Amino acid sequence: MIKKIGFVILLFSISIFSYMKITNKNINDIGLSLFSFVKKIKGEEVDTASLGKANSTPISHTQWNTLTTKNVTAKGKVNYKGFIDDKILLDEYLNLLSENPPSKNWSEEEQLAYWINAYNAFTVKLIIDHYPVKTIKQLGGAVTMVNSAWDIKFFKVGGIDFDLNTIEHQILRKNYNEPRIHFAINCASFSCPRLRNEAFEAAQLEAQLEDQTKGFLNNNEKNIITSEGMKLSKIFDWFKSDFLKKESLISFLQKYTDVELSESMEIEYLDYGWDLNE
């Protein structure tokens, strides 16, 4: 019996390893897929299929631009007390987001700007509703895709109860082949890419994504890149498959650093700091 169990475990491990090699997915991708499947079975997965069927006019992000310009520094430090003081304007913007999800007649840039701004604005909403907190992780359980802060359904989009993980994993990562979104969405934590102190806008999106990516990669508090080796943010480990769809990770990184990189370079990953980004 013990030998049979050992053989089954070995066979399962080989299957998982082979799948990861073929698809360029890592153990984090496997875990997210598994938890997403469990959510679907339990009827807890957000059904986004009904969103955006009717044509609509893209919304203005002027209110979010006003809020972030006032309450976020150029380096991404957030004045959550300031957002609390501006709660009326924030709620107006959040209601605008809730009532006007993107439709298929929006350009891809308009859709991306909407979802990135929505993720960031609702994250700020989650923090100020529980402020003061030391870390966003205090606001939920320990299991991502099950009961974490990112799984709390505390807002609506198009009348549907929504959570932050749905925006990140079921919409942004699933529907858009755009790895730079990882440097645009902000999880209210020190090791996250900075919260931009302006709204993302369709007309400026390419330049904004490039600026966010370059700024994050060259911030020595987030990534350390030298000719001898690299210590990267865990974002590049957790979501490695997103960076491998068109090129190698090294090829992606090389576009944003003046350090000459090679495919044989050793990569380590830095511990992630979850303290609030204020």
C-alpha positions in Angstrom: 0.0 0.0 0.0 2.8 2.5 0.9 4.6 1.7 -2.3 1.4 2.3 -4.3 0.8 5.6 -2.6 4.4 6.6 -3.2 4.1 5.7 -6.9 0.9 7.7 -7.3 2.5 10.8 -5.6 5.6 10.3 -7.9 3.4 10.0 -11.0 1.4 13.1 -10.0 4.6 15.1 -9.4 6.0 14.1 -12.8 2.7 15.1 -14.4 2.7 18.5 -12.7 6.4 19.1 -13.6 5.8 18.2 -17.2 2.8 20.4 -17.5 4.8 23.3 -16.0 7.6 22.8 -18.5 5.3 22.6 -21.5 3.2 25.7 -20.5 5.8 27.8 -18.8 3.6 27.9 -15.8 4.9 27.7 -12.2 3.6 26.4 -9.0 1.8 29.7 -8.3 -0.1 29.4 -11.6 -1.1 25.9 -10.7 -2.3 27.0 -7.2 -4.3 29.9 -8.6 -5.9 27.7 -11.2 -6.8 25.1 -8.6 -8.3 27.6 -6.2 -10.2 29.3 -9.0 -11.7 25.9 -10.0 -12.7 25.3 -6.4 -14.4 28.7 -6.3 -16.3 27.8 -9.5 -17.5 24.5 -8.1 -18.7 26.2 -4.9 -20.5 28.8 -6.9 -18.3 31.6 -5.5 -16.6 32.6 -8.8 -17.7 36.0 -10.2 -19.6 35.6 -13.5 -18.2 38.4 -15.7 -19.8 37.1 -18.9 -22.7 39.4 -18.8 -20.6 42.6 -18.5 -20.1 44.9 -21.4 -22.7 43.4 -23.8 -24.4 46.7 -24.6 -22.4 49.5 -26.3 -21.6 52.4 -24.0 -19.5 55.6 -23.8 -16.1 55.3 -22.0 -16.1 57.2 -18.7 -13.8 60.0 -17.6 -11.2 59.3 -14.9 -10.9 63.0 -14.0 -12.0 62.5 -10.4 -9.4 59.8 -9.8 -6.8 62.0 -11.4 -7.7 64.8 -8.9 -7.6 62.4 -6.0 -4.3 60.8 -6.8 -2.6 64.1 -7.7 -3.6 65.4 -4.3 -3.0 62.3 -2.1 -0.2 60.3 -3.7 3.4 61.5 -4.0 5.5 61.1 -7.1 7.2 58.1 -5.4 3.9 56.4 -4.7 3.5 57.2 -1.0 -0.2 57.3 -0.2 -1.9 59.7 2.2 -4.8 57.5 3.3 -6.1 60.2 5.7 -6.3 62.5 2.8 -8.4 60.0 0.9 -10.7 59.7 3.9 -11.1 63.5 3.9 -11.9 63.3 0.2 -14.3 60.3 0.7 -17.3 62.0 -1.0 -15.3 62.6 -4.3 -13.9 59.0 -4.0 -17.3 57.5 -3.6 -18.6 59.5 -6.6 -15.8 58.0 -8.7 -16.3 54.5 -7.4 -20.0 54.8 -8.2 -19.1 55.9 -11.7 -16.9 52.8 -12.1 -19.6 50.5 -10.6 -22.3 51.7 -12.9 -20.3 51.9 -16.2 -18.3 48.7 -16.9 -16.4 48.6 -20.2 -18.3 47.3 -23.2 -16.9 45.7 -26.3 -17.1 48.9 -28.3 -14.4 50.4 -26.0 -10.9 50.3 -27.3 -8.5 47.9 -25.6 -6.7 50.9 -24.1 -10.0 52.3 -22.7 -10.8 48.9 -21.2 -7.3 48.5 -19.6 -7.3 52.1 -18.2 -10.8 51.4 -16.6 -9.8 48.1 -15.0 -6.4 49.4 -13.7 -7.9 52.5 -12.2 -10.8 50.4 -10.8 -8.4 48.0 -9.1 -6.4 50.8 -7.6 -9.3 52.9 -6.5 -11.2 50.1 -4.9 -8.0 49.0 -3.1 -7.8 52.5 -1.6 -11.5 52.1 -0.6 -10.8 48.8 1.1 -7.9 50.4 3.1 -9.7 53.6 4.2 -12.8 51.6 5.3 -10.6 49.8 7.8 -8.0 52.5 8.5 -5.7 52.5 10.4 -4.2 49.2 9.4 -0.6 48.1 9.2 -1.1 45.9 6.2 -3.8 45.0 3.8 -3.3 41.3 4.7 -4.9 42.0 8.1 -8.2 42.4 6.3 -8.7 38.8 5.2 -7.6 35.3 5.7 -4.3 33.7 4.7 -5.4 31.7 1.6 -5.3 33.6 -1.7 -8.2 33.0 -4.0 -10.2 31.7 -1.0 -10.5 34.2 1.9 -7.8 36.8 1.5 -8.3 40.6 1.4 -8.4 40.3 -2.4 -11.3 37.9 -2.2 -13.7 40.1 -0.3 -16.7 41.1 -2.4 -17.0 44.6 -1.1 -18.0 46.4 -4.3 -20.1 46.0 -7.4 -19.4 46.3 -11.2 -22.5 46.4 -13.4 -24.6 45.2 -10.5 -22.4 42.2 -9.9 -20.6 41.6 -6.6 -16.9 41.9 -7.2 -13.5 41.4 -5.6 -10.0 42.5 -6.5 -8.8 39.1 -7.4 -11.5 38.9 -10.1 -10.1 42.1 -11.7 -6.5 40.9 -11.6 -6.8 37.3 -12.5 -10.1 36.8 -14.4 -10.0 40.0 -16.3 -6.6 41.7 -16.6 -4.4 38.6 -16.7 -6.9 36.5 -18.6 -8.2 38.8 -21.3 -5.2 41.0 -22.1 -1.8 39.9 -23.1 -0.2 42.7 -21.2 2.4 41.8 -18.5 3.0 45.4 -17.7 -0.3 45.5 -15.8 1.6 44.1 -12.9 3.5 47.4 -12.5 0.3 49.5 -12.8 -2.0 47.9 -10.3 -1.2 48.6 -6.6 -1.8 46.3 -3.6 -1.4 49.1 -1.0 2.0 47.6 0.1 5.6 48.7 0.3 6.9 46.2 -2.2 4.2 46.8 -4.8 4.9 49.0 -7.8 4.0 52.6 -6.9 0.5 53.9 -7.0 0.6 56.4 -9.8 -0.2 59.9 -8.8 -2.4 60.4 -11.9 -5.2 58.3 -13.5 -4.4 55.9 -16.3 -5.8 57.3 -19.5 -6.3 55.5 -22.8 -4.5 58.1 -24.8 -1.4 58.0 -22.6 -1.6 54.3 -21.6 1.4 53.0 -23.5 3.7 55.8 -22.1 2.3 55.3 -18.6 2.8 51.5 -18.6 6.4 52.0 -19.9 7.1 54.5 -17.2 5.7 52.3 -14.5 7.6 49.3 -15.6 10.9 51.1 -16.0 10.5 52.9 -12.7 9.7 49.7 -10.8 12.5 47.7 -12.3 15.1 50.4 -11.6 14.0 51.0 -8.1 16.7 49.4 -5.9 14.2 49.0 -3.1 12.2 46.7 -5.3 14.8 45.1 -7.6 18.6 44.9 -7.5 20.1 44.3 -11.0 23.9 44.1 -11.5 26.2 42.5 -14.0 26.8 39.7 -11.5 23.2 38.7 -10.9 19.8 39.9 -10.0 17.5 40.0 -7.0 14.1 40.6 -8.3 10.7 41.3 -6.9 8.6 38.2 -6.3 6.2 39.6 -8.8 8.5 38.2 -11.5 8.3 34.8 -9.8 4.6 34.7 -9.0 3.6 35.8 -12.5 6.5 34.5 -14.5 4.3 32.9 -17.1 2.8 36.3 -18.0 6.3 37.5 -19.0 7.1 34.4 -21.1 4.2 34.6 -23.6 6.2 36.6 -26.2 9.8 36.3 -25.0 12.1 35.2 -22.2 12.1 36.9 -18.8 15.7 38.2 -19.5 14.6 39.6 -22.8 11.7 41.4 -21.2 13.9 42.8 -18.4 16.7 44.0 -20.8 14.3 46.5 -22.4 14.2 48.4 -19.1 17.7 48.3 -17.7 21.1 49.6 -19.0 22.8 46.6 -17.3 23.9 44.0 -19.8 21.9 40.8 -19.0 22.4 37.2 -20.1 20.1 34.2 -20.1 22.6 32.4 -17.8 22.4 35.0 -15.1 21.5 33.8 -11.6 18.1 35.2 -10.3 17.1 35.4 -6.7 13.8 36.8 -5.4 13.5 39.4 -2.6 11.2 39.0 0.4 8.0 40.9 -0.2 7.2 43.8 2.2 3.5 44.0 3.0 3.6 47.1 5.2 1.2 49.8 4.1 2.5 52.1 1.4 2.0 55.4 3.3 
